Amino acid sequence: MPRLSVWFVRASLIYLMVGFTLGALLLANKGVFLHPLVWRLLPAHIELLLMGWVVLLALGVAFWILPRWQTKRGNEKPAWAALLLINLGLWCVIAAAWLPGYDDLLWWGRSLEALGVAAFAFHAWPRVKPWVEG
C-alpha cells in the first residue's frame, strides 16, 4: 500500500475511533444524564464520522486502487494537499461549533474540505481513462 494511502486510512481510523467515542458519550448521556453541554458534541460527532472517516477512507482506497499507467501514480502533490486541506477543513468546522462568534470558520472549513476533494479529483482524473473497445 502506498504511503499516502496509509496516511489517509490511518487518519480515517483515528476519526472513526474519536467519532464513535463521542457517539458513545452522547448515547450514554441519553440514559444517564451527564451534562447538558454534552449535546454540543453532536456536530463534531457527525463531522468526524462523515468527513473524517468515510471521505478519508474512500480517498485513501481510491488512491491505492485507481489504475497506474506504467507503474506511476502521477503527481502526488495534489493528493497530499487533499489530505491536508480536508483535515484542516474538518477541524475548522468542528471549532466553529464550539467557538461563539466565529461563524465564518464554518464557511472556511467547508471551503477547505471542498478544495481538498477538488485537489484529489485533480490528481485522480488523469488516472481514469475511458474504456477502449476494439
ZAMARGU-4260 file (C-alpha; in steps of 0.2 Angstrom, whole numbers, plus 5000, padded with zeros to 4 digits):
<rodrens>
0) 5000/5000/5000 | 5007/5017/4995 | 5012/5029/5009 | 4999/5042/5005 | 4985/5028/5006
5) 4992/5023/5023 | 4991/5041/5030 | 4973/5043/5023 | 4967/5026/5031 | 4976/5029/5047
10) 4968/5047/5049 | 4951/5039/5044 | 4953/5026/5058 | 4958/5039/5071 | 4942/5049/5066
15) 4932/5033/5067 | 4938/5030/5085 | 4935/5048/5091 | 4918/5049/5082 | 4912/5033/5090
20) 4919/5039/5107 | 4909/5055/5105 | 4894/5045/5099 | 4895/5033/5114 | 4896/5048/5126
25) 4880/5056/5118 | 4871/5039/5119 | 4876/5037/5137 | 4870/5055/5141 | 4853/5049/5135
30) 4852/5035/5148 | 4862/5043/5162 | 4862/5062/5162 | 4880/5068/5162 | 4879/5086/5157
35) 4869/5097/5146 | 4884/5103/5136 | 4887/5085/5130 | 4874/5088/5116 | 4886/5101/5109
40) 4897/5086/5104 | 4884/5081/5091 | 4891/5092/5076 | 4908/5086/5080 | 4902/5068/5080
45) 4894/5069/5063 | 4908/5079/5055 | 4921/5066/5062 | 4912/5051/5055 | 4906/5058/5038
50) 4921/5069/5033 | 4934/5061/5044 | 4930/5043/5042 | 4920/5040/5027 | 4928/5053/5015
55) 4946/5050/5020 | 4944/5031/5019 | 4936/5032/5002 | 4950/5044/4995 | 4964/5033/5003
60) 4957/5017/4995 | 4954/5026/4979 | 4972/5032/4978 | 4978/5015/4981 | 4966/5006/4969
65) 4965/5018/4954 | 4975/5012/4939 | 4993/5016/4937 | 5000/5020/4920 | 5017/5012/4918
70) 5019/5009/4937 | 5017/5028/4941 | 5003/5036/4950 | 5007/5053/4943 | 5010/5069/4953
75) 5005/5065/4971 | 5007/5083/4977 | 4988/5087/4974 | 4983/5071/4984 | 4994/5076/4998
80) 4987/5093/4998 | 4969/5085/4998 | 4974/5076/5014 | 4980/5092/5022 | 4965/5103/5016
85) 4952/5090/5021 | 4960/5089/5039 | 4961/5107/5041 | 4943/5110/5035 | 4937/5096/5047
90) 4945/5105/5062 | 4938/5122/5056 | 4920/5115/5055 | 4922/5107/5072 | 4929/5123/5080
95) 4915/5133/5073 | 4903/5123/5083 | 4912/5127/5099 | 4918/5145/5097 | 4904/5158/5098
100) 4906/5172/5086 | 4917/5163/5073 | 4903/5159/5060 | 4915/5162/5046 | 4925/5147/5052
105) 4911/5136/5046 | 4912/5143/5029 | 4931/5142/5028 | 4930/5124/5034 | 4918/5118/5021
110) 4928/5128/5008 | 4944/5119/5013 | 4935/5102/5013 | 4928/5106/4995 | 4946/5111/4989
115) 4953/5095/4996 | 4941/5085/4987 | 4944/5095/4971 | 4963/5093/4973 | 4961/5074/4975
120) 4950/5074/4959 | 4963/5084/4950 | 4976/5071/4955 | 4964/5056/4950 | 4957/5062/4934
125) 4972/5058/4923 | 4972/5040/4931 | 4954/5037/4924 | 4954/5033/4906 | 4939/5029/4895
130) 4936/5011/4891 | 4943/5007/4873 | 4934/4994/4863 | 4941/4985/4849
</rodrens>
